[in-house]
Amino acid sequence: MSESVVVFVGTYTEPGYNGKGEGIYSYKLDLRTGFLELLHKMVGVVNPSYIAIAPAKGHLYCVNELKEYGEKASGAVSAFSIDSSTMALKMINTQASEGTDPCHIAIDRQGGHAFVSNYSSGSVCVLPIERDGSLGKGSQVIQHAGSSVNTARQAGPHVHSLTFDPEERHALVCDLGMDRIVAYRYDGGTKPLSPDEGLGLSITPGSGPRHCAFHPSGAYFYLVNELDSTIAAIRYQPQEKRCAILQTVSAVSEGDRATNLSAAIRVSPNGKFLYASNRGRDSIVAYRIDGATGLLSFVASESSGGRSPRDFIIDPTGAFLLAVNQDSDNIVVFSIDAESGTLAKATETEIPSPVCVMACEPG
C-alpha cells in the first residue's frame, strides 16, 4: 500500500468572494503522520471552488466560480493535465459553464463528460471531454424552475451538486432553492441526462439540500441540508423508482442551528461512519452507520480546527480526514479511529481561502 496520496486544494482568489488564494495547490499527504508537503501551486486559476479528478488520474477539472465569463452571464470550467511525476498542473483549456456561480463538478467513470452545477442560475451544464482531456462546449443545459419558503435564500432554483449512484445509472441533483433532489437517468450519450421524476424527492421546506453521499452498498445515501443543519438517511431503490427518508438527525445541537450552515458530507470508505461539516459551529460531526438498516447513531462532534469548514475529504485508505477552513486559512488533518470513528487532530497547514479538497493516489 502506498505511504502517501496526493491532495489538490482549490481556493477563492477574487476579492468579491473574499478570496486570498492564488489558485490550485497540490500536496503530498503522508499516510503515517498526516503531514502535508506542498508539491506545486498552479497560480492564475480564478476561483477554483470545486475540483474533480478524472478516473484515469491524468486530468483535473475545476469550476471557476464567476458571475461573468466571455462577456456573458456565466462562470467557467477549466481542464488541466497532471504531471505523473511532479503532480504539477498544466492548463489545457477553459469553457463557459453556461450558468452563473458554478459551485460543483463531477466526472463520469468513463471520463467522457463533466457535469457542472450552476448555483446562482439554478442549472446543470454537461460538457463533453475530448480524448486529449480538453473540454468541449456545453452539450446539454438543464434549467431548473421553482422556489421554497426561505425568501432570502430560496427565491429561485439553486443547483448545488450532482452525485452519481454507485452503478452510474442515475444522477441525483441537490437543488437548495427548490428543496428537492432532482433525479436524472444517465446514458453516456451526447445529451446524457434525462429526467426521472419518479425517483426524485421533495425535502422538508426550508431545509436547503446541498450535497449527498452514497453508502458503498448503494442501498442508502445521506443528504446534508445547509439551511436547517440536518442530515437525512435515505433508502435508495431505483428499480422501484423510490427514495424514502428513513431518519433525519441534526448536524449541530438544537441551540446552534439558527446560526449554522452545514456544508460537506462524506461516508468513510468502509461504510461504517458518516461525517458532515458545519460553518458557524465550525465542527465536524460523526455518526455511526448501521449497515443493516442505514440508520445513524451519534458518535461525536469535533472542532474543525478553524473557521468555516466549507469542505473536507477522507483519504482513500480511510486513515485521515482533511478539513479546509475557508475563513481561518488553514487545512487541519485528523486521524480517524477505525473502531470508534472519532477524530484526533494530527497536523495543520496554512493556505489562503481554501474551499475545496480532493485526493487521488499517485501514479
Secondary structure, 3 states (H helix, E strand, C coil): CCCEEEEEEEECCCHHHCCCCCEEEEEEEECCCCCEEEEEEEECCCCEEEEEECCCCCEEEEEECCCCECCECCCEEEEEEECCCCCCEEEEEEEECCCCCEEEEEECCCCCEEEEEECCCCEEEEEEECCCCCECCCCEEEECCCCCCCCCCCCCCCEEEEEECCCCCEEEEEECCCCEEEEEEECCCCCCEEECHHHCEECCCCCCEEEEEECCCCCEEEEEECCCCEEEEEEEECCCCEEEEEEEEECCCHHHHHHCEEEEEEECCCCCEEEEEEECCCEEEEEEECCCCCCEEEEEEEECCCCCEEEEEECCCCCEEEEEECCCCEEEEEEECCCCCCEEEEEEEECCCEEEEEEECCC
